Amino acid sequence: METFMSPENPLLKKLSKVLKSPELIPSAREVALLEEQRLGLARLSYPAWLEALRDTKDPHRPISLLFEGLGRGAESKWIDQLQRAGGIAQAMVAKQLRKIVLMDGHGRFVFALLDALLSLEQNLAEYTISLVDLDPDATNWHVEFIPGTHVHCDILDLEPKEDTFYYLNFCSLGHQKRRALEFMALAPKPLMVSFFLRNPIGKIAVENGRLTPPKGNRKNKDGSLSFVGMITEMQQLNYDVFSSRGHFVTLVVGN
Ligand SMILES: C[S@@+](CC[C@H](N)C(=O)[O-])C[C@H]1O[C@@H](n2cnc3c(N)ncnc32)[C@H](O)[C@@H]1O
């Protein structure tokens, strides 16, 4: 099996032609370049994929090419991802769940999750990762780059299944707040949810592991739920703030 252990490695060279400056969501250009290279990464087993993408200097992180578009915040984003992936791996092992539905960009999160499961001495062959995305470029990237099943749909349209862990990893929630709240209430517990809190909230206030409902309008001008409204309604839910990084917050919703 090929690995990226040396800079002369042909796979690494090919990938450097594809990953110019990967940000949060894969682009159509990246997908086209990846398809040209025919790397076959998505056809690898999970352990082989992990080995192929491991960084030489730090075996618990993927090759540095995957971080180049994230700028100065790359390190704190990665530390936050490692914590979230570790939390999910522990919850899945504790609940004996072997299926997960989640969103990801270029594959950093899937790498962190598989590595966390391996650290817990799990047999990765027993696990099923289903990557969901609304964005066609993101889905096409997943199909080419990440082993697992790939679903091009709205994650909030899925009928949650008891044997599955759900990780809703939103960049922007936009007008999805009401439906995300409904999904959080209905889906099997625990589940994890991440999103950016946009203005007018300002700095995230967390007290006793809960988001403090800020003052302001509970609805936007168009009548949709605002962040103020969402956090206020979330008081009905049993959740804890798992981590927060700037305006990006991750919650674990429990029973
Ligand atoms: C935060 S990005 C993933 C970033 C990734 N974890 C990383 O570290 O690079 C979130 C993805 O969710 C997708 N998305 C947003 N709302 C969605 C929905 N309702 N259903 C499915 N995918 C959605 C976006 O298209 C985007 O690709």
The ligand as an ORCA input file, in Angstrom:
! r2SCAN-3c Opt
* xyz 0 1
  C     -18.694     23.148      8.156
  S     -18.791     22.532      6.513
  C     -17.847     21.147      6.917
  C     -16.455     21.573      7.338
  C     -15.533     20.449      7.735
  N     -15.928     19.853      8.978
  C     -14.085     20.891      7.756
  O     -13.486     20.852      8.801
  O     -13.585     21.281      6.732
  C     -20.476     22.088      6.464
  C     -21.022     21.435      5.217
  O     -22.412     21.191      5.480
  C     -23.163     21.369      4.301
  N     -24.564     21.605      4.712
  C     -25.112     22.712      5.249
  N     -26.413     22.504      5.554
  C     -26.693     21.219      5.190
  C     -27.857     20.393      5.254
  N     -29.006     20.852      5.748
  N     -27.775     19.117      4.819
  C     -26.624     18.636      4.309
  N     -25.473     19.367      4.228
  C     -25.515     20.639      4.654
  C     -22.474     22.496      3.564
  O     -22.733     22.420      2.179
  C     -20.990     22.251      3.935
  O     -20.336     21.498      2.933
*
